[in-house]
Amino acid sequence: MKSLKYILLFFLGLSVLISCKKEEKDPVLDMGNTVKPVIANPQDGTDYVLTKEKADSVMTTFEWSAAQYDLSTLETTKYTLEMDIADSNFKNFRTVATTEELSRSVTVGAMNKLAVEFKAPFGVATEFSFRILAYINDASNYSDVYSEVINLNITPYEDVVQEKNIYLLGSGTTVGWDNAAALPMTNIEEATYAIVEHLTPGTDQFIKFISVLGQWAPQWGTDATGTAESGPLVYRPDEGVADPDPIPVGTEEGNYYIIADTIGLTYKAMLTSGDLFLVGDGCPAGWDNANGIQFTQDPDTLTKYTLTTTLNETGGMKILEVSGEWAPQWGTNDGDGEGGTLSYRRTESEPDPPVMPVPGTAGEYTIEVRLHKLQYKIIPQ
């Protein structure tokens, strides 16, 4: 019996020892012990007067110390240099650079373009804030740690920031990643471009924009917040700046309106048939979705549509993209009988948006739709 007792005690102790060893193999990252990076250069309060003649010269080299985490088995630390107007709490920050190094040089031209994107006045000093974001991976923000902020006074010069042309390409398009065969987009207003392109979905299907055929810079992609429907554009001015993330493609194959605003740095991608039809009890078509009144597409803008028809004194209207189908569909959440913002229903599984109301007086009207602005107008004739 004593032998049996000793054997049981032996195995019990062994199991406890194994359990303790196992726990020792699973350390947890304690962010409370993390040492955040510190910007060493440039110095807070430095003034920079930018000139076009020195556009290709280095304005400054941002340098910072390494973030220190309390685990040695982590992935390589990544760093993002962020910029925003001073005292704005980085609500509308731009990414200047992303790197695994501890420094990044920024040219005069690249900084001037960023300053102009913030609508900083030419020839006048504007105070900008800069900080370093350190992180381990994109899957979680648990490892995120920020440096202290420095402020720089930057005086931009006047320059044309609108590219003459931009082009669409990517694995999700019909031309793939061939930058010499990228698809030209149509300039629909200042620095805003649009195209209708057939996109193929998939986990490895993406798009980007370039401004020079055969070259990879200048280039626009997005960041971790960008989706298949919309998001921020991240600008790569030259080969010295890291590639931005590609823009993902939606889950449904088909034609898409793709819109890129290179000043506001935003994009949209909307599944479309290429046609628009008006239905509703406020117009002659009624609610027969197979009998909608077709809009005319402006071939020069691609996303502008017009329709002249009679409207009833009462009732509402909606816009369909496929005759006989209730999705995709457009209505409005805040519009009235003169116009408003369009609300999009992509599929039948999504709730219907409210109707667009009629003006309240029966007569002939022109309805103008601008998809790139998500707006409509109702104009009496």
C-alpha positions as CSV (number, residue, x, y, z in Angstrom):
1,M,0.0,0.0,0.0
2,K,2.9,2.4,0.8
3,S,4.4,1.6,-2.6
4,L,1.1,2.4,-4.3
5,K,0.8,5.6,-2.3
6,Y,4.3,6.7,-3.3
7,I,3.6,5.9,-7.0
8,L,0.5,8.1,-6.9
9,L,2.3,10.9,-5.2
10,F,5.1,10.7,-7.9
11,F,2.6,11.0,-10.8
12,L,0.7,13.8,-9.0
13,G,4.0,15.7,-8.6
14,L,5.0,15.1,-12.2
15,S,1.7,16.4,-13.5
16,V,2.0,19.6,-11.4
17,L,5.6,20.0,-12.7
18,I,4.5,19.6,-16.3
19,S,1.7,22.0,-15.8
20,C,4.0,24.6,-14.3
21,K,6.4,24.2,-17.2
22,K,3.6,24.6,-19.7
23,E,2.5,27.8,-18.1
24,E,6.1,29.1,-18.3
25,K,6.0,28.6,-22.1
26,D,3.0,31.0,-22.5
27,P,4.1,34.4,-21.5
28,V,1.7,37.3,-22.0
29,L,2.6,40.7,-23.5
30,D,2.1,43.3,-20.8
31,M,1.7,46.7,-22.5
32,G,2.2,48.4,-19.1
33,N,5.9,47.5,-19.5
34,T,6.3,48.8,-23.0
35,V,8.7,51.7,-23.7
36,K,7.2,53.9,-26.4
37,P,9.4,55.3,-29.2
38,V,10.8,58.8,-28.9
39,I,11.3,61.1,-31.9
40,A,14.9,62.3,-31.9
41,N,14.8,64.3,-35.1
42,P,13.6,66.8,-36.2
43,Q,13.3,69.0,-33.1
44,D,9.9,70.2,-31.9
45,G,9.1,73.7,-33.2
46,T,11.4,73.6,-36.3
47,D,10.4,75.8,-39.2
48,Y,10.5,74.6,-42.8
49,V,9.9,77.0,-45.8
50,L,9.4,74.7,-48.8
51,T,10.3,75.8,-52.3
52,K,9.5,74.2,-55.6
53,E,13.1,74.4,-56.8
54,K,14.1,71.9,-54.0
55,A,11.1,69.6,-54.5
56,D,13.4,66.6,-55.0
57,S,15.6,67.4,-52.0
58,V,15.2,65.9,-48.6
59,M,13.3,68.3,-46.3
60,T,14.3,66.3,-43.2
61,T,14.9,62.8,-41.9
62,F,12.5,61.7,-39.2
63,E,14.4,59.6,-36.6
64,W,13.1,57.8,-33.5
65,S,14.1,55.2,-30.9
66,A,12.8,51.7,-31.0
67,A,9.7,50.7,-29.1
68,Q,10.6,48.1,-26.4
69,Y,8.1,45.4,-25.6
70,D,8.6,43.0,-22.6
71,L,8.7,39.9,-24.8
72,S,11.6,38.9,-27.0
73,T,9.7,36.4,-29.3
74,L,7.4,38.9,-31.0
75,E,7.3,39.7,-34.7
76,T,9.3,42.6,-36.1
77,T,8.0,46.0,-34.8
78,K,6.5,48.2,-37.5
79,Y,6.4,52.0,-37.4
80,T,4.0,54.5,-39.0
81,L,4.8,58.2,-39.2
82,E,1.5,60.2,-38.9
83,M,0.8,63.8,-39.6
84,D,-2.1,66.1,-38.9
85,I,-3.0,69.8,-38.4
86,A,-1.8,70.8,-34.9
87,D,-4.4,70.6,-32.1
88,S,-6.7,68.4,-34.1
89,N,-6.0,65.2,-32.1
90,F,-5.1,63.3,-35.2
91,K,-8.8,63.0,-36.2
92,N,-7.9,63.4,-39.9
93,F,-4.3,62.3,-39.9
94,R,-2.3,61.3,-43.0
95,T,0.2,58.5,-43.1
96,V,3.6,59.9,-44.2
97,A,5.4,56.6,-44.1
98,T,5.3,53.0,-42.8
99,T,8.5,51.1,-42.2
100,E,10.4,48.6,-40.0
101,E,13.3,51.0,-39.8
102,L,14.0,53.7,-37.2
103,S,14.1,56.6,-39.7
104,R,12.5,57.9,-42.9
105,S,13.5,60.8,-45.1
106,V,10.8,62.9,-46.6
107,T,11.4,65.1,-49.7
108,V,10.3,68.7,-50.0
109,G,7.9,67.8,-52.8
110,A,6.2,65.0,-50.8
111,M,5.8,67.1,-47.7
112,N,4.4,70.0,-49.8
113,K,1.8,67.7,-51.4
114,L,0.7,66.5,-47.9
115,A,0.5,70.1,-46.6
116,V,-1.6,71.1,-49.6
117,E,-3.9,68.1,-49.1
118,F,-4.6,69.6,-45.7
119,K,-5.5,72.8,-47.5
120,A,-2.7,74.7,-45.8
121,P,-2.4,78.2,-47.4
122,F,0.5,78.8,-49.8
123,G,3.3,81.0,-48.5
124,V,2.0,80.9,-44.9
125,A,3.4,78.8,-42.0
126,T,1.0,76.2,-40.8
127,E,1.7,74.2,-37.6
128,F,1.5,70.4,-38.1
129,S,1.7,67.6,-35.5
130,F,3.7,64.4,-36.1
131,R,3.9,61.2,-34.1
132,I,5.1,57.6,-34.4
133,L,2.8,54.7,-34.1
134,A,4.6,51.4,-33.1
135,Y,2.8,48.1,-33.4
136,I,3.5,44.4,-33.9
137,N,0.8,43.3,-36.4
138,D,-2.3,44.6,-38.1
139,A,-4.7,41.9,-36.6
140,S,-5.1,43.8,-33.3
141,N,-4.4,47.3,-31.9
142,Y,-3.4,45.7,-28.5
143,S,0.3,46.3,-29.3
144,D,-0.2,49.9,-30.5
145,V,1.9,52.5,-28.7
146,Y,2.4,56.2,-29.7
147,S,5.4,58.5,-29.3
148,E,5.0,62.0,-27.9
149,V,3.9,64.5,-30.4
150,I,6.2,67.1,-32.1
151,N,5.0,70.1,-34.0
152,L,6.7,71.6,-37.1
153,N,5.9,74.8,-38.8
154,I,5.7,74.2,-42.5
155,T,5.2,76.8,-45.3
156,P,4.1,75.2,-48.5
157,Y,4.5,76.6,-52.0
158,E,1.8,76.8,-54.6
159,D,1.8,73.8,-56.9
160,V,-0.7,71.9,-59.0
161,V,-1.5,68.8,-57.0
162,Q,-4.1,67.4,-59.4
163,E,-2.7,64.7,-61.6
164,K,-3.4,65.1,-65.3
165,N,-4.5,61.4,-65.5
166,I,-4.9,58.5,-63.2
167,Y,-5.3,54.9,-64.1
168,L,-6.9,51.8,-62.5
169,L,-5.2,48.4,-62.3
170,G,-5.0,45.3,-60.1
171,S,-5.6,41.6,-59.9
172,G,-9.3,42.2,-59.6
173,T,-9.5,44.1,-62.9
174,T,-9.4,43.0,-66.5
175,V,-5.8,44.2,-67.0
176,G,-4.2,42.7,-63.8
177,W,-1.1,44.3,-62.5
178,D,0.3,45.4,-65.9
179,N,1.1,49.0,-65.2
180,A,1.6,49.7,-68.9
181,A,-1.9,48.6,-69.7
182,A,-3.7,50.3,-66.7
183,L,-7.2,51.6,-67.5
184,P,-7.6,55.4,-67.9
185,M,-10.2,57.0,-65.6
186,T,-12.4,60.0,-66.5
187,N,-11.9,63.3,-64.7
188,I,-15.4,64.2,-63.5
189,E,-14.5,67.2,-61.4
190,E,-11.4,68.7,-59.8
191,A,-9.0,65.9,-58.8
192,T,-11.9,63.4,-58.9
193,Y,-11.9,60.5,-61.3
194,A,-14.3,57.7,-62.2
195,I,-14.5,54.5,-64.2
196,V,-16.9,51.6,-64.7
197,E,-14.9,48.4,-64.6
198,H,-15.7,44.7,-64.3
199,L,-14.2,43.3,-61.1
200,T,-13.6,39.7,-60.1
201,P,-13.9,38.9,-56.3
202,G,-11.5,36.8,-54.3
203,T,-9.2,36.9,-51.3
204,D,-6.3,37.8,-53.5
205,Q,-8.1,40.3,-55.7
206,F,-7.2,44.0,-55.3
207,I,-7.0,47.3,-57.1
208,K,-4.8,50.4,-57.0
209,F,-4.5,53.7,-58.9
210,I,-1.4,55.1,-60.7
211,S,-0.8,58.4,-62.5
212,V,1.9,57.4,-65.0
213,L,1.6,54.4,-67.3
214,G,4.5,52.0,-66.9
215,Q,5.5,53.4,-63.5
216,W,4.5,52.5,-59.9
217,A,4.8,56.0,-58.5
218,P,2.9,58.2,-58.0
219,Q,0.4,55.6,-56.7
220,W,-2.7,55.3,-54.5
221,G,-3.8,52.5,-52.3
222,T,-5.5,52.4,-48.9
223,D,-4.7,51.4,-45.3
224,A,-6.1,48.8,-42.8
225,T,-9.4,50.7,-42.6
226,G,-10.2,50.6,-46.3
227,T,-13.0,48.2,-47.4
228,A,-14.3,47.0,-50.8
229,E,-17.0,49.8,-50.7
230,S,-15.0,52.9,-49.5
231,G,-12.1,54.2,-47.5
232,P,-9.1,56.5,-47.4
233,L,-6.7,56.8,-50.2
234,V,-3.0,56.5,-49.2
235,Y,-0.7,58.4,-51.5
236,R,2.8,57.2,-52.6
237,P,4.5,60.1,-54.3
238,D,7.7,58.4,-55.3
239,E,9.7,55.2,-55.2
240,G,11.3,56.3,-51.9
241,V,8.0,55.8,-50.1
242,A,6.6,52.3,-49.2
243,D,3.7,50.9,-51.1
244,P,0.3,51.5,-49.5
245,D,-2.0,48.6,-49.0
246,P,-4.1,47.5,-52.0
247,I,-7.8,48.1,-52.1
248,P,-9.9,44.9,-51.7
249,V,-12.5,43.9,-54.2
250,G,-16.1,43.1,-53.2
251,T,-17.5,39.6,-52.8
252,E,-19.8,39.9,-55.9
253,E,-18.5,39.8,-59.5
254,G,-19.8,42.5,-61.8
255,N,-19.4,46.0,-63.0
256,Y,-18.5,48.7,-60.4
257,Y,-18.5,52.4,-60.4
258,I,-15.0,53.2,-59.0
259,I,-14.4,56.8,-57.9
260,A,-11.1,58.3,-56.6
261,D,-10.7,61.7,-55.1
262,T,-7.0,62.5,-55.1
263,I,-7.4,65.7,-53.1
264,G,-9.8,64.5,-50.5
265,L,-8.0,61.2,-50.5
266,T,-11.1,58.9,-50.6
267,Y,-12.4,56.2,-52.8
268,K,-15.8,54.5,-53.5
269,A,-16.6,51.3,-55.4
270,M,-20.3,50.6,-56.1
271,L,-21.7,47.6,-57.8
272,T,-23.8,48.7,-60.8
273,S,-25.5,47.5,-63.9
274,G,-24.5,50.7,-65.7
275,D,-28.2,51.7,-66.0
276,L,-30.6,53.6,-63.7
277,F,-34.4,53.4,-63.7
278,L,-36.9,55.6,-61.9
279,V,-40.0,53.9,-60.2
280,G,-42.6,55.0,-57.7
281,D,-46.1,56.3,-57.2
282,G,-44.7,59.8,-57.7
283,C,-43.9,59.2,-61.4
284,P,-45.6,57.6,-64.4
285,A,-43.9,54.2,-63.9
286,G,-45.6,53.4,-60.6
287,W,-44.1,50.7,-58.5
288,D,-43.7,48.3,-61.4
289,N,-40.0,47.5,-61.2
290,A,-39.9,46.1,-64.7
291,N,-41.4,49.3,-66.1
292,G,-39.0,51.9,-64.8
293,I,-38.1,55.1,-66.7
294,Q,-34.5,54.9,-67.8
295,F,-32.1,57.7,-67.1
296,T,-29.5,58.9,-69.7
297,Q,-25.9,58.5,-68.7
298,D,-23.5,61.3,-69.4
299,P,-20.6,59.6,-71.3
300,D,-18.1,62.3,-70.3
301,T,-18.7,61.8,-66.5
302,L,-19.9,58.2,-66.3
303,T,-21.5,58.9,-62.9
304,K,-23.9,61.7,-63.9
305,Y,-27.4,60.7,-65.0
306,T,-30.4,62.8,-66.0
307,L,-34.1,62.1,-66.7
308,T,-36.9,64.5,-67.6
309,T,-40.4,63.3,-66.8
310,T,-43.7,64.4,-65.2
311,L,-44.1,64.0,-61.5
312,N,-47.3,63.7,-59.5
313,E,-48.4,66.0,-56.7
314,T,-47.9,63.3,-54.1
315,G,-46.0,60.1,-53.8
316,G,-42.4,58.9,-53.7
317,M,-39.7,57.5,-55.9
318,K,-36.7,55.2,-56.0
319,I,-33.9,54.5,-58.4
320,L,-33.2,50.9,-59.5
321,E,-30.1,49.7,-61.3
322,V,-31.5,46.5,-62.8
323,S,-34.9,46.5,-64.5
324,G,-37.2,44.1,-62.8
325,E,-35.1,43.8,-59.7
326,W,-35.4,45.6,-56.3
327,A,-31.6,45.6,-55.7
328,P,-29.3,47.4,-56.2
329,Q,-31.5,50.3,-55.3
330,W,-31.2,54.0,-54.3
331,G,-33.4,56.0,-52.0
332,T,-32.7,58.8,-49.5
333,N,-32.5,59.3,-45.7
334,D,-32.4,63.1,-45.7
335,G,-33.6,64.2,-49.1
336,D,-36.7,66.3,-50.0
337,G,-38.5,67.3,-53.1
338,E,-35.6,69.4,-54.3
339,G,-32.7,67.0,-53.7
340,G,-30.5,65.3,-51.1
341,T,-28.1,62.5,-50.4
342,L,-28.7,59.1,-51.9
343,S,-28.8,56.0,-49.8
344,Y,-27.7,52.7,-51.4
345,R,-29.2,49.3,-51.0
346,R,-26.7,46.8,-52.4
347,T,-28.6,43.5,-52.0
348,E,-32.1,42.2,-51.2
349,S,-30.8,41.2,-47.7
350,E,-30.3,44.9,-46.8
351,P,-33.2,47.1,-45.6
352,D,-34.9,49.4,-48.1
353,P,-33.9,53.1,-47.9
354,P,-36.8,55.6,-47.6
355,V,-38.3,57.0,-50.8
356,M,-37.3,60.3,-52.5
357,P,-40.3,62.6,-52.1
358,V,-41.8,64.5,-55.0
359,P,-41.7,68.3,-55.0
360,G,-45.4,68.6,-54.1
361,T,-46.5,70.3,-57.3
362,A,-47.4,68.2,-60.3
363,G,-45.5,69.0,-63.5
364,E,-42.4,68.3,-65.6
365,Y,-39.1,68.0,-63.8
366,T,-35.5,67.0,-64.6
367,I,-34.0,64.6,-62.1
368,E,-30.2,64.7,-62.0
369,V,-28.2,62.0,-60.2
370,R,-24.5,62.3,-59.4
371,L,-23.4,59.0,-58.1
372,H,-19.8,60.1,-57.3
373,K,-21.3,62.6,-54.9
374,L,-24.2,60.3,-53.8
375,Q,-26.5,63.2,-54.5
376,Y,-29.7,63.9,-56.5
377,K,-31.5,67.1,-57.6
378,I,-35.1,67.6,-58.8
379,I,-35.3,70.7,-61.1
380,P,-38.6,72.1,-62.3
381,Q,-38.8,72.7,-66.1
